[in-house]
């Protein structure tokens, strides 16, 4: 099943490439659904933001988890409370650096699963995982 109308098979080998590929899929999905991408892979020593975007006047921070298969559960299940805290702290810092962006903030999670042939089999966008 091709949920995003993207090519079915891709050569995704390393963990870093897998993550980057998942983030690319997430960005394509977000743009198709009215989100404007502001920045990707914002990194500071204490945290990282995969995708920063705007949606209907809200500054949205997206954590993307991509996996091949379900040996360790659904991709989004790997986003722990500790990871969410890290994303939240990094998001607040990002907002301090960019006061021109909206004050309304939200953290979303996107879980992506590929099969052994790197075809998209599962895509889940969880809106507002923290308050």
C-alpha beads as a LAMMPS data file, in Angstrom:
LAMMPS data file: protein, C-alpha beads

131 atoms
130 bonds

1 atom types
1 bond types

-500.0 500.0 xlo xhi
-500.0 500.0 ylo yhi
-500.0 500.0 zlo zhi

Masses

1 110.0

Atoms # bond

1 1 1 0.000 0.000 0.000
2 1 1 1.401 3.383 -0.962
3 1 1 -0.127 5.859 1.466
4 1 1 1.649 8.935 0.144
5 1 1 1.692 8.271 -3.616
6 1 1 5.463 7.879 -3.464
7 1 1 7.639 5.284 -5.189
8 1 1 7.152 1.901 -3.538
9 1 1 10.734 0.698 -3.171
10 1 1 13.824 2.543 -1.970
11 1 1 17.316 1.459 -1.025
12 1 1 17.501 2.399 2.626
13 1 1 20.471 0.822 4.372
14 1 1 22.007 2.643 7.303
15 1 1 20.160 3.862 10.384
16 1 1 20.967 7.482 9.516
17 1 1 19.700 7.025 5.950
18 1 1 16.576 5.334 7.298
19 1 1 15.888 8.299 9.582
20 1 1 16.510 10.800 6.812
21 1 1 14.253 8.871 4.446
22 1 1 11.484 8.811 7.065
23 1 1 11.839 12.547 7.620
24 1 1 11.569 13.108 3.858
25 1 1 8.352 11.054 3.766
26 1 1 7.016 13.000 6.741
27 1 1 7.808 16.353 5.094
28 1 1 6.052 15.330 1.888
29 1 1 3.007 14.268 3.881
30 1 1 3.004 17.470 5.947
31 1 1 3.269 19.755 2.906
32 1 1 0.424 17.855 1.203
33 1 1 -1.677 18.485 4.314
34 1 1 -1.098 22.232 4.534
35 1 1 1.964 22.471 6.786
36 1 1 4.783 24.860 5.902
37 1 1 8.230 23.475 6.710
38 1 1 10.338 26.057 8.566
39 1 1 13.429 24.003 9.383
40 1 1 14.734 20.453 9.553
41 1 1 17.261 18.842 11.878
42 1 1 17.745 21.734 14.278
43 1 1 20.447 20.494 16.673
44 1 1 21.804 21.751 19.947
45 1 1 23.977 19.854 22.392
46 1 1 20.990 18.902 24.557
47 1 1 18.481 18.032 21.857
48 1 1 17.326 17.869 18.270
49 1 1 14.152 18.804 16.424
50 1 1 13.463 16.647 13.368
51 1 1 10.985 18.995 11.665
52 1 1 9.794 22.484 12.591
53 1 1 6.727 23.700 10.712
54 1 1 3.771 26.045 10.760
55 1 1 0.148 24.940 10.608
56 1 1 -2.825 27.266 10.973
57 1 1 -0.958 29.742 13.148
58 1 1 0.679 27.074 15.326
59 1 1 4.393 26.371 15.536
60 1 1 4.600 22.575 15.313
61 1 1 7.601 20.448 16.252
62 1 1 7.547 16.975 14.695
63 1 1 9.437 13.975 16.067
64 1 1 9.766 11.304 13.360
65 1 1 10.446 7.632 14.098
66 1 1 11.069 5.252 11.205
67 1 1 11.526 1.496 11.490
68 1 1 11.718 -1.558 9.303
69 1 1 9.291 -4.116 10.697
70 1 1 7.683 -4.311 14.132
71 1 1 10.179 -6.421 16.033
72 1 1 10.346 -3.673 18.677
73 1 1 6.751 -2.450 18.369
74 1 1 5.287 0.495 16.517
75 1 1 7.755 3.268 15.653
76 1 1 5.955 5.919 17.701
77 1 1 6.102 3.706 20.793
78 1 1 9.825 4.446 20.995
79 1 1 9.127 8.091 21.826
80 1 1 9.598 7.974 25.584
81 1 1 8.556 10.600 28.142
82 1 1 12.253 11.474 28.424
83 1 1 12.487 12.015 24.660
84 1 1 9.336 14.156 24.711
85 1 1 10.824 16.251 27.521
86 1 1 13.989 16.734 25.448
87 1 1 11.934 17.776 22.409
88 1 1 9.864 20.154 24.531
89 1 1 12.951 21.835 26.032
90 1 1 14.595 22.143 22.601
91 1 1 11.334 23.516 21.156
92 1 1 11.157 26.182 23.853
93 1 1 14.757 27.158 23.125
94 1 1 13.972 27.272 19.394
95 1 1 11.049 29.601 20.105
96 1 1 13.333 31.913 22.125
97 1 1 15.631 32.150 19.104
98 1 1 12.684 32.914 16.816
99 1 1 10.330 35.331 18.612
100 1 1 8.724 36.260 15.270
101 1 1 7.126 32.792 15.055
102 1 1 3.706 32.077 16.612
103 1 1 3.450 31.696 20.380
104 1 1 1.112 28.697 20.048
105 1 1 3.280 25.573 20.169
106 1 1 2.580 21.882 19.621
107 1 1 4.579 18.665 19.504
108 1 1 3.497 15.911 17.117
109 1 1 4.922 12.460 16.456
110 1 1 5.000 10.678 13.110
111 1 1 5.595 6.917 13.103
112 1 1 6.655 5.286 9.844
113 1 1 7.125 1.588 9.163
114 1 1 8.754 0.135 6.073
115 1 1 8.834 -3.510 5.077
116 1 1 12.015 -5.471 4.323
117 1 1 11.922 -4.150 0.754
118 1 1 11.709 -0.556 2.019
119 1 1 8.093 -0.091 0.983
120 1 1 5.861 2.089 3.104
121 1 1 3.408 -0.081 5.052
122 1 1 2.420 2.143 7.973
123 1 1 2.219 5.894 8.563
124 1 1 0.738 7.439 11.711
125 1 1 0.601 11.172 12.525
126 1 1 -0.175 11.756 16.201
127 1 1 -1.208 15.360 16.781
128 1 1 -0.309 17.124 20.029
129 1 1 1.336 14.441 22.123
130 1 1 2.067 16.890 24.974
131 1 1 0.300 19.895 26.401

Bonds

1 1 1 2
2 1 2 3
3 1 3 4
4 1 4 5
5 1 5 6
6 1 6 7
7 1 7 8
8 1 8 9
9 1 9 10
10 1 10 11
11 1 11 12
12 1 12 13
13 1 13 14
14 1 14 15
15 1 15 16
16 1 16 17
17 1 17 18
18 1 18 19
19 1 19 20
20 1 20 21
21 1 21 22
22 1 22 23
23 1 23 24
24 1 24 25
25 1 25 26
26 1 26 27
27 1 27 28
28 1 28 29
29 1 29 30
30 1 30 31
31 1 31 32
32 1 32 33
33 1 33 34
34 1 34 35
35 1 35 36
36 1 36 37
37 1 37 38
38 1 38 39
39 1 39 40
40 1 40 41
41 1 41 42
42 1 42 43
43 1 43 44
44 1 44 45
45 1 45 46
46 1 46 47
47 1 47 48
48 1 48 49
49 1 49 50
50 1 50 51
51 1 51 52
52 1 52 53
53 1 53 54
54 1 54 55
55 1 55 56
56 1 56 57
57 1 57 58
58 1 58 59
59 1 59 60
60 1 60 61
61 1 61 62
62 1 62 63
63 1 63 64
64 1 64 65
65 1 65 66
66 1 66 67
67 1 67 68
68 1 68 69
69 1 69 70
70 1 70 71
71 1 71 72
72 1 72 73
73 1 73 74
74 1 74 75
75 1 75 76
76 1 76 77
77 1 77 78
78 1 78 79
79 1 79 80
80 1 80 81
81 1 81 82
82 1 82 83
83 1 83 84
84 1 84 85
85 1 85 86
86 1 86 87
87 1 87 88
88 1 88 89
89 1 89 90
90 1 90 91
91 1 91 92
92 1 92 93
93 1 93 94
94 1 94 95
95 1 95 96
96 1 96 97
97 1 97 98
98 1 98 99
99 1 99 100
100 1 100 101
101 1 101 102
102 1 102 103
103 1 103 104
104 1 104 105
105 1 105 106
106 1 106 107
107 1 107 108
108 1 108 109
109 1 109 110
110 1 110 111
111 1 111 112
112 1 112 113
113 1 113 114
114 1 114 115
115 1 115 116
116 1 116 117
117 1 117 118
118 1 118 119
119 1 119 120
120 1 120 121
121 1 121 122
122 1 122 123
123 1 123 124
124 1 124 125
125 1 125 126
126 1 126 127
127 1 127 128
128 1 128 129
129 1 129 130
130 1 130 131
